[in-house]
Amino acid sequence: MSPFFVMSLLFGLTFSHTASLCAPSEYIIHVEKRECAYCLAINTTICAGFCMTRDSNGKKLLLKSALSQNVCTYKEMLYQTAMIPGCPHHTVPYYSYPVAVSCKCGKCNTDYSDCVHERMKTNYCTKPQKLCN
């Protein structure tokens, strides 16, 4: 191997976390309740992007700590609450949702993140839509 290739590889491994493309990204959540007349489209931010991971094909040759599979996840977040319009009086019209303030590459925490690789295609409205900023 050429010295340039080896140096490039070492540089990439050393600074992989600083070069990751994990950041807050704009996202629209569609929320509706069966009892309410409208669907609410909420503008928020989520963590999205690319994080460097290590290939687990060499797991017999590497230490367990070297087999990290990092995901783009929340570093800081806050919750906001919106009111779904058109709800009858006996229904709680409020919906709380996370807003990403900052993101990081790290282990996926199932306490507050969806760690599934494929997104479910359920983010749509079946009722007339109202927009919430």
N, C-alpha and C positions, 0 to 999 in steps of 0.2 A: 504494500500500500504506500501511496505517496505521503510525504510528511504533511502536505497541505490538507489532504483528506482526513488524516488523523487529527490534526489541529481543529479542523472544522467540526468534526464529530465531537471532540471534547468540549469545544465552545458551545455547541448546541445542547449538549447534556447539562452543562454547568448553568446556562442561562435560560433553560426551557420554561421555567415558571414566570420569568419576567417578560417573555415574548409571547405568552399565551394571549389569545383573543377572547377572553371571557369578560363580559361587561354587561351592565344593565341595558336592556333592549325594550323598545316600546311593544306593547301587546294589548289586544282587546279581548276582554273576557265577556262572554254573553251569559247573563244570569236571568233565570225565570223561575217562578213558582206556579204550580198548577192553579192555585186559587187567585192569582193576580192577573190583571188584564194585559200587562205589557211585559216585554223582555227588555232587560237593561243591558246596554253595551257600555262597558266600563273600560276607559283608557288607563292602563297601568304600566309598570315596568317589571320585567322578569329577568332572571339571569340566563344568558344564552351565549354560546360561543364555543370555541375550540380550546381544549386543554391537552397538554402533552400527556400521553400515557405510555406505559411500557408494555411491550408485547409479552403475553403470558405463554407463548409457545416454548420459551426456554425455561419454564418453571422448575425443571429438574436441575438446571445448572445454576440458577440464581437464588439468592436469599429471598425469603418471603417479603421482606421490606422493600425489595427492588421491584416487586410486581404490582405496584400501585396502579389502579385504574381510576384516575381522577376525572371528575365531572365539573362543569361550571355550576356553582351553587352560591347561595346567599352568604355574604360576609356580614352585611348589615341589612336589615329590613324593618319596615314599620307596617302597621295595619291601618287601613282606612275603612270607613263604613259608608255604604250608599243605601238609599231608600228606593225600593222597587215601586214604581208608581202603579196605581190601579188596584191596590190590594184591599179586600174588605176589612172591616174593623177587627174581626176576630183573628186575623192573620198577622204575624210579625213581618213587617215589610223590609227589615234591614238585612243587609248582606255585608260581611266583613271580608276583605281580601288583602293579600300581601302586596307591598310595593318594594321592589328592590332598590336599595340606596347604593350599595356597592356589592361586588361579586368577587369570588375567588375560585381557584381551582383546588378541589379537595374531595374528600370522601362524601358520598351522597348520604345525607341524614334523612331517613324516612319519617322523622317526627314532623318535618315541615317541607319536604320536597317530594316530588313524584320522581322516582328513580327508574322509571321504565324507559327503555330505549325508544320505542315507537310511540308517537302521540296518538291518543284516541281522537277520533274525528267527531267529537260531540260539542264542539265550541260553535254553536249556531243557535239561532232563534226560531221558534215555531209560532211565536205570537208577534204582534206589531212591536216595533223596536223603538226605544227611547235611548238617547245618548247621554252618558254621564262623564264629565271630565274630571 
